[in-house]
Amino acid sequence: MVSMIRAPLFVPANRPDRFAKAAASGADAVILDLEDAVAAEDKDAARSALTTGFTDLPIIVRVNAHGTPWHEADLAAVAELPLAAVMLPKAEEATMIAAVAQATGKPIIALIESARGLANARAVAASGWVTRLAFGSIDYCADLGCAHLRDVLLPARAELVLASRLADLEPPLDGVTAQIDDATAAFDDATHARALGFAGKLSIHPRQVPDVLRAFAPTAEEVSWAKRVLGSGDGAVRVDGAMVDAPVRAKARAILEER
């Protein structure tokens, strides 16, 4: 299920030789990318290479955005495939989401990566067609002309978490970490996203997948704390020097369910 995915991995759709490798990376879903990872001259070949037979993992296809020359052909191609979802880049309007869902018959992951998309994120999430929101933070910064820094992106990330909650969706997927030669970058970014309420992160390289999964899994200390909280009885009591009541117990239960 798309709602349970924490560490989906992008792979260029014009590189079928990498499909099985992506599935073997430890990722819990594979995103076949028809958009940014594929040059214009390779779009048709990438579309023709789409397949789902290389794995039992959920398969997602990121199509080209509405208004591009390849969008309609992408929708026709993915409609024929047994996909877990279609990822729509530059998702900005609920009507756009509905059109893609109706053309493909697939659930939609709405990739929010523009000012207009963020402004309409609550309407997009509540459209009835979206199974999850995802944050295209690099494109978002390019659209606004802002720096790709955590404090700059904090309001946008908080809004996507809130929009998802208001629509009763699973928490959103955070955007990619561009640094693939930094052993700590993906883990640190994923840990930050989890603290804000995200429940997964997009990856662009297999070596990022274990770090993302580790960041979104409860730590041993969190599990131990949750067990102490749930073993403390009912009402307001003290655990580890802090007061525990119903909301804290709800958090503890959520931690244990994430294991």
C-alpha positions as CSV (number, residue, x, y, z in Angstrom):
1,M,0.0,0.0,0.0
2,V,1.2,3.5,-0.8
3,S,0.1,4.7,2.6
4,M,2.7,2.4,4.2
5,I,5.7,3.4,2.1
6,R,8.6,5.1,3.8
7,A,11.5,4.9,1.4
8,P,10.6,4.8,-2.3
9,L,13.5,4.9,-4.7
10,F,13.5,6.7,-8.1
11,V,15.0,5.0,-11.1
12,P,15.0,6.4,-14.6
13,A,12.4,4.7,-16.7
14,N,14.8,4.6,-19.7
15,R,17.2,2.4,-17.7
16,P,15.4,-1.0,-17.4
17,D,18.7,-2.5,-16.6
18,R,18.5,-0.7,-13.2
19,F,14.9,-1.7,-12.4
20,A,15.7,-5.0,-10.6
21,K,18.6,-3.4,-8.8
22,A,16.4,-0.7,-7.5
23,A,13.9,-3.3,-6.2
24,A,16.8,-5.1,-4.5
25,S,18.1,-2.0,-2.7
26,G,15.9,-2.4,0.3
27,A,13.5,0.3,-0.8
28,D,9.8,-0.4,0.0
29,A,8.6,0.9,-3.4
30,V,10.2,1.7,-6.8
31,I,9.3,4.9,-8.7
32,L,9.9,4.6,-12.4
33,D,10.6,8.2,-13.5
34,L,9.5,9.5,-16.8
35,E,10.1,13.1,-15.8
36,D,13.3,14.8,-14.5
37,A,15.6,11.8,-14.8
38,V,14.9,11.3,-18.6
39,A,16.1,13.7,-21.3
40,A,13.5,14.9,-23.9
41,E,14.9,12.8,-26.6
42,D,14.5,9.7,-24.5
43,K,11.0,10.2,-23.3
44,D,9.3,7.8,-25.8
45,A,11.9,5.1,-25.2
46,A,11.3,5.4,-21.4
47,R,7.6,5.2,-21.8
48,S,8.0,2.0,-23.9
49,A,10.2,0.5,-21.3
50,L,7.7,0.7,-18.4
51,T,7.0,-2.6,-16.8
52,T,6.1,-4.0,-13.4
53,G,7.2,-7.6,-13.8
54,F,10.6,-7.2,-12.1
55,T,9.4,-7.1,-8.5
56,D,6.5,-7.6,-6.1
57,L,7.1,-4.2,-4.5
58,P,4.7,-1.4,-5.1
59,I,5.5,0.3,-8.4
60,I,4.8,4.0,-8.9
61,V,5.4,6.0,-12.1
62,R,6.2,9.7,-12.1
63,V,4.7,11.0,-15.3
64,N,5.6,14.3,-16.9
65,A,3.7,17.3,-15.7
66,H,0.4,18.7,-17.1
67,G,1.1,21.0,-20.0
68,T,4.2,19.2,-21.2
69,P,4.3,17.5,-24.7
70,W,4.6,14.0,-23.0
71,H,1.8,14.2,-20.4
72,E,-1.1,12.7,-22.3
73,A,1.0,9.8,-23.8
74,D,2.3,9.1,-20.3
75,L,-1.2,8.9,-18.9
76,A,-2.3,6.5,-21.6
77,A,0.7,4.3,-20.9
78,V,0.3,4.0,-17.2
79,A,-3.4,3.3,-17.5
80,E,-2.4,-0.1,-18.9
81,L,-0.1,-1.0,-16.0
82,P,-0.9,-2.5,-12.6
83,L,0.6,0.3,-10.6
84,A,0.3,1.2,-6.9
85,A,0.0,4.9,-7.8
86,V,0.9,7.6,-10.3
87,M,3.1,10.5,-9.1
88,L,2.0,13.8,-10.6
89,P,4.7,16.5,-10.5
90,K,3.8,20.2,-10.3
91,A,0.5,19.2,-8.7
92,E,-1.4,22.5,-8.2
93,E,-5.1,22.1,-8.7
94,A,-7.7,19.6,-7.5
95,T,-9.1,19.6,-11.1
96,M,-5.7,18.6,-12.4
97,I,-5.6,15.7,-9.9
98,A,-9.1,14.5,-10.9
99,A,-8.2,14.6,-14.6
100,V,-5.1,12.4,-14.1
101,A,-7.0,10.0,-11.8
102,Q,-9.8,9.6,-14.2
103,A,-7.5,9.1,-17.2
104,T,-5.4,6.4,-15.5
105,G,-7.7,4.8,-13.0
106,K,-4.9,5.0,-10.4
107,P,-4.4,6.6,-7.0
108,I,-2.4,9.8,-7.2
109,I,0.7,10.9,-5.2
110,A,0.6,14.7,-5.6
111,L,4.1,16.1,-5.7
112,I,3.9,19.7,-4.4
113,E,6.7,21.7,-5.8
114,S,5.6,25.2,-6.5
115,A,4.1,28.2,-4.7
116,R,0.7,27.6,-6.3
117,G,0.9,23.9,-5.3
118,L,1.6,24.8,-1.7
119,A,-1.2,27.4,-1.6
120,N,-3.6,24.8,-2.9
121,A,-2.2,21.8,-0.9
122,R,-5.2,21.5,1.3
123,A,-7.6,21.4,-1.6
124,V,-5.4,18.9,-3.5
125,A,-5.2,16.7,-0.5
126,A,-8.9,16.8,0.1
127,S,-9.8,16.2,-3.6
128,G,-10.7,12.5,-3.0
129,W,-8.2,11.3,-5.6
130,V,-4.9,11.7,-3.7
131,T,-3.5,8.9,-1.7
132,R,-0.5,10.9,-0.4
133,L,1.3,14.2,-0.7
134,A,5.0,14.5,-1.4
135,F,7.3,17.5,-1.3
136,G,9.4,18.5,-4.3
137,S,11.6,20.8,-2.2
138,I,14.2,21.5,-4.9
139,D,11.7,22.6,-7.5
140,Y,9.8,24.5,-4.9
141,C,12.9,26.5,-4.0
142,A,13.5,27.1,-7.7
143,D,10.0,28.4,-8.1
144,L,10.3,30.8,-5.2
145,G,13.9,31.8,-5.7
146,C,14.7,30.9,-2.1
147,A,17.5,28.9,-0.5
148,H,17.2,25.2,0.0
149,L,17.6,25.4,3.8
150,R,15.7,23.8,6.6
151,D,14.6,27.0,8.3
152,V,13.5,28.4,4.9
153,L,11.5,25.3,4.1
154,L,10.0,24.9,7.6
155,P,6.7,26.6,6.8
156,A,6.2,24.6,3.6
157,R,6.9,21.3,5.3
158,A,4.6,22.2,8.2
159,E,1.8,23.0,5.7
160,L,2.1,19.7,3.9
161,V,1.9,17.8,7.2
162,L,-1.2,19.9,8.2
163,A,-2.9,19.5,4.8
164,S,-2.4,15.7,5.0
165,R,-3.8,15.5,8.5
166,L,-6.9,17.6,7.6
167,A,-7.6,15.3,4.7
168,D,-7.1,12.2,6.8
169,L,-4.2,11.1,4.5
170,E,-1.0,9.3,5.7
171,P,1.7,11.9,6.5
172,P,3.5,13.1,3.5
173,L,6.8,12.0,1.9
174,D,9.7,14.5,2.1
175,G,11.7,15.5,-0.9
176,V,15.0,14.1,-2.1
177,T,18.5,14.7,-0.6
178,A,20.7,15.7,-3.6
179,Q,24.0,14.9,-1.8
180,I,24.7,11.2,-2.6
181,D,28.3,11.2,-1.5
182,D,27.6,12.4,2.0
183,A,27.2,9.4,4.3
184,T,25.1,11.4,6.8
185,A,23.0,13.8,4.7
186,A,20.0,11.5,3.9
187,F,19.7,10.3,7.4
188,D,19.9,13.8,8.9
189,D,17.4,15.1,6.4
190,A,15.0,12.2,7.1
191,T,15.4,12.6,10.8
192,H,14.5,16.3,10.5
193,A,11.5,15.4,8.3
194,R,10.2,12.8,10.8
195,A,10.4,15.3,13.6
196,L,8.1,17.6,11.6
197,G,5.5,14.9,11.1
198,F,6.6,13.3,7.7
199,A,6.4,9.6,7.4
200,G,8.8,8.9,4.6
201,K,11.3,10.3,2.1
202,L,12.0,10.0,-1.6
203,S,15.4,8.6,-2.5
204,I,17.5,9.0,-5.6
205,H,20.3,6.6,-4.9
206,P,20.2,3.0,-3.4
207,R,22.8,4.0,-0.8
208,Q,20.3,6.5,0.7
209,V,17.6,3.9,1.3
210,P,18.9,2.2,4.5
211,D,19.5,5.6,6.1
212,V,15.9,6.8,5.3
213,L,14.4,3.5,6.7
214,R,16.6,3.9,9.8
215,A,15.5,7.5,10.3
216,F,11.8,6.7,10.1
217,A,12.0,3.6,12.4
218,P,11.6,4.1,16.1
219,T,14.9,4.0,18.0
220,A,15.5,1.5,20.8
221,E,15.2,4.4,23.3
222,E,11.8,5.4,21.9
223,V,10.5,1.9,22.0
224,S,11.7,1.5,25.6
225,W,10.0,4.8,26.6
226,A,6.8,3.8,24.9
227,K,6.6,0.6,26.8
228,R,7.2,2.4,30.1
229,V,4.5,4.9,29.3
230,L,1.9,2.2,28.3
231,G,2.8,0.2,31.4
232,S,2.3,3.2,33.7
233,G,-1.5,2.7,34.1
234,D,-4.3,5.2,33.5
235,G,-4.8,8.8,34.4
236,A,-2.0,11.4,34.9
237,V,1.1,9.8,36.2
238,R,4.9,10.5,36.1
239,V,7.3,8.6,33.8
240,D,10.9,9.5,33.7
241,G,10.2,12.7,35.5
242,A,7.5,13.9,33.0
243,M,3.8,13.9,33.3
244,V,2.0,11.2,31.2
245,D,-1.7,11.4,30.2
246,A,-3.9,10.3,27.2
247,P,-2.1,12.2,24.4
248,V,1.3,10.9,25.5
249,R,0.0,7.4,25.6
250,A,-1.4,7.9,22.1
251,K,2.1,8.8,21.0
252,A,3.6,5.8,22.7
253,R,1.1,3.5,21.0
254,A,2.0,5.1,17.6
255,I,5.7,4.4,18.2
256,L,5.1,0.7,18.9
257,E,2.9,0.4,15.9
258,E,5.7,1.8,13.7
259,R,8.1,-1.0,14.6
